[in-house]
Amino acid sequence: MSDSQEPFAIIFDLDGVIVDSSAFHEGSWNIWAKEYEVTLPEGFFKKTFGMRNVNIIPTYLFPHATQEESWRMSNRKEEIFRELCAGKIVLLPGVHALVLAAHKRGVPMAVASSTERKNIDLILQATGINQYFQAILASEDVQRGKPEPDVFLAAAERLSYSPSKCVVIEDAIVGIEAAKKAGMACLGVATTHPAAYLGQADRVVTRLTEITIDDLSQLIYNVETLKA
């Protein structure tokens, strides 16, 4: 077995990687803002995509909100999201084939997202791929959200793999930053941001149909070689 074929794990972000839920998230923020009688700042959605709501709310919208208030407002935003996307979520191109290929190869997989667990469970069950993931990490599972590496490090620990043997698949700039802070290889997917904005990733594709399991394995090997 060559170095590029050593055992490794895949950690998927959710929104923008497994499903394109951005329109539902943006719509839910707009409805939420009307309920709370607040104006969303210009460029708000793009700036905050990939961050946890409990960080977004006090930073951009309610600077004096307590943590309890932020969680309550966050929960309401995600309730609206689930109402909007119910029965309408579909997998992005290439996701199903990649997940099945990893499963057949025996490559362990996790989902590590800044969204709530209820959202993750809803989406994975609705798309029929929930059984393929050995670990699921949500916003509730870590103290610090992306761009801090906590959620990816927690996923690696759940999978019993060292960070250097994990590859993260991300679409958000803060998510890519978090993956690199975690010491992991990272594949950027240009679904939410143009490829030019994802330069911190080790490789960038426009969709997952462009990537194979062997490509992901090679990505880890390339990153390890550069570090050596």
C-alpha positions in Angstrom: 0.0 0.0 0.0 1.5 3.4 -1.0 1.4 6.3 1.3 -1.4 7.9 -0.7 -3.6 4.9 0.0 -3.3 4.8 3.8 -6.5 4.8 5.8 -8.1 8.2 6.2 -11.5 9.8 7.1 -13.7 12.3 5.3 -15.4 15.1 7.2 -18.3 16.9 5.3 -19.7 20.3 6.0 -23.5 20.3 5.4 -24.9 23.4 3.9 -23.3 24.1 0.5 -21.5 20.8 0.4 -24.1 18.0 0.9 -27.1 20.2 0.0 -27.7 23.6 -1.4 -29.8 25.1 1.4 -28.6 28.7 1.0 -31.8 30.0 -0.4 -33.7 28.5 2.6 -31.3 29.9 5.1 -31.3 33.4 3.5 -35.1 33.3 3.4 -35.4 32.2 7.0 -33.1 35.1 8.1 -35.3 37.6 6.2 -38.4 36.2 7.9 -36.7 36.1 11.3 -35.5 39.7 10.9 -39.1 40.9 10.3 -40.2 39.0 13.4 -37.5 40.6 15.5 -37.9 44.0 13.8 -34.2 44.3 12.9 -32.6 45.3 9.6 -30.0 42.9 8.3 -26.7 44.6 7.4 -25.7 44.9 3.7 -24.0 41.7 2.6 -25.0 40.0 5.8 -25.7 36.5 4.4 -22.4 36.1 2.5 -20.4 37.5 5.5 -22.0 35.1 8.0 -22.5 31.9 6.0 -20.8 29.0 7.8 -20.8 30.8 11.2 -23.0 29.7 14.2 -26.1 31.8 14.8 -25.1 32.3 18.4 -22.0 34.1 17.2 -23.8 35.9 14.3 -26.6 37.4 16.4 -24.5 39.3 19.0 -21.8 40.3 16.5 -24.1 41.7 13.7 -27.6 42.2 15.1 -28.1 42.3 18.8 -24.8 43.3 20.5 -26.2 43.2 24.0 -27.9 39.9 23.7 -27.0 37.3 26.4 -26.0 33.8 25.4 -29.4 32.5 26.5 -31.1 35.1 24.3 -28.9 34.4 21.4 -29.7 30.7 21.6 -33.4 31.4 21.8 -33.3 33.6 18.8 -31.1 31.1 17.0 -33.6 28.3 17.6 -36.4 30.4 16.2 -34.4 31.1 13.0 -33.8 27.4 12.5 -37.4 26.6 13.1 -38.2 28.9 10.2 -35.5 27.2 8.1 -37.0 23.8 8.7 -40.4 25.0 7.8 -39.2 26.5 4.5 -37.1 23.5 3.4 -39.4 20.7 4.4 -39.8 18.3 1.5 -37.7 20.5 -0.8 -34.1 19.5 0.0 -32.1 17.5 -2.5 -28.4 16.4 -2.6 -25.9 18.4 -4.6 -24.4 16.7 -7.7 -21.8 14.1 -6.9 -22.6 13.8 -3.2 -24.5 10.5 -3.3 -21.9 8.8 -5.5 -19.0 10.0 -3.3 -20.7 8.9 -0.1 -21.4 5.5 -1.5 -17.9 5.1 -2.9 -16.4 6.0 0.5 -18.8 3.5 2.2 -17.9 0.7 -0.1 -14.2 1.5 0.4 -14.6 1.4 4.2 -13.7 5.1 4.6 -15.3 6.5 7.8 -17.3 9.7 7.4 -18.6 12.5 9.6 -20.7 15.6 9.2 -19.4 18.6 11.1 -21.6 21.7 10.7 -22.3 25.1 12.3 -26.0 24.3 12.1 -28.3 22.8 14.7 -28.5 19.0 15.0 -32.3 19.1 14.2 -31.4 20.6 10.8 -28.7 18.0 10.1 -31.0 15.1 11.1 -33.8 16.4 8.9 -31.6 16.8 5.9 -29.7 13.5 6.2 -32.9 11.6 6.7 -34.7 13.4 3.9 -31.9 12.7 1.5 -31.5 9.0 2.6 -27.8 9.1 3.4 -27.9 9.3 7.3 -26.8 5.7 7.7 -23.5 6.3 6.1 -22.0 8.6 8.7 -20.3 7.4 11.8 -20.3 10.8 13.5 -22.4 13.9 13.4 -21.2 17.2 15.0 -23.5 20.2 15.3 -23.4 23.7 16.7 -24.4 22.4 20.1 -21.4 20.1 20.4 -18.6 22.7 20.6 -18.0 25.9 22.5 -16.4 27.7 19.6 -17.7 27.7 16.0 -15.9 28.1 12.7 -13.4 29.6 11.9 -12.1 27.9 15.1 -11.2 24.2 14.5 -13.2 22.7 17.4 -16.0 21.0 15.4 -13.5 19.3 13.0 -11.2 18.2 15.8 -14.2 16.8 17.6 -15.3 14.9 14.5 -11.8 13.4 14.1 -11.8 12.3 17.7 -15.2 10.7 17.2 -13.9 8.8 14.2 -10.7 7.9 16.1 -8.5 9.4 13.4 -5.7 11.9 13.8 -6.3 15.3 12.1 -3.6 14.7 9.7 -5.5 11.7 8.3 -8.7 13.6 7.8 -9.9 15.6 4.7 -12.5 18.2 5.1 -15.0 19.1 2.4 -16.1 22.8 2.8 -17.7 25.6 0.8 -17.5 28.4 3.4 -14.4 30.6 3.9 -14.6 30.3 7.7 -15.0 26.5 7.3 -11.8 26.2 5.2 -10.0 28.4 7.7 -11.2 26.1 10.5 -10.0 23.0 8.6 -6.6 24.4 8.1 -6.3 25.4 11.8 -7.2 21.8 12.6 -4.3 20.6 10.6 -6.4 18.8 8.0 -6.4 18.6 4.3 -9.3 20.6 2.8 -11.2 20.4 -0.5 -13.1 23.6 -1.3 -16.4 23.5 -3.2 -17.3 26.6 -5.1 -21.1 26.5 -4.4 -21.4 29.5 -2.1 -18.4 31.5 -3.0 -16.4 31.8 -6.3 -13.4 29.6 -6.5 -11.1 32.6 -6.3 -12.2 33.2 -2.7 -11.4 29.7 -1.6 -7.6 29.9 -2.1 -6.8 28.6 1.4 -8.2 25.2 0.4 -5.7 22.6 -0.9 -7.8 22.0 -4.0 -11.0 23.7 -5.3 -13.8 22.1 -7.4 -17.1 23.5 -8.6 -19.0 20.3 -7.7 -18.2 16.9 -6.2 -18.7 15.1 -9.5 -15.1 16.3 -10.2 -13.6 14.3 -7.3 -13.0 10.7 -6.4 -12.0 8.8 -3.2 -8.5 8.4 -4.6 -8.3 12.1 -5.2 -9.2 12.8 -1.5 -6.6 10.3 -0.4 -4.0 11.9 -2.6 -4.9 15.3 -1.2 -4.0 14.2 2.3 -0.8 12.7 1.1 0.2 15.9 -0.8 -0.5 18.0 2.3 1.6 15.6 4.5 4.4 15.7 2.0 4.4 19.6 2.0 4.6 19.6 5.8 7.5 17.1 5.9 
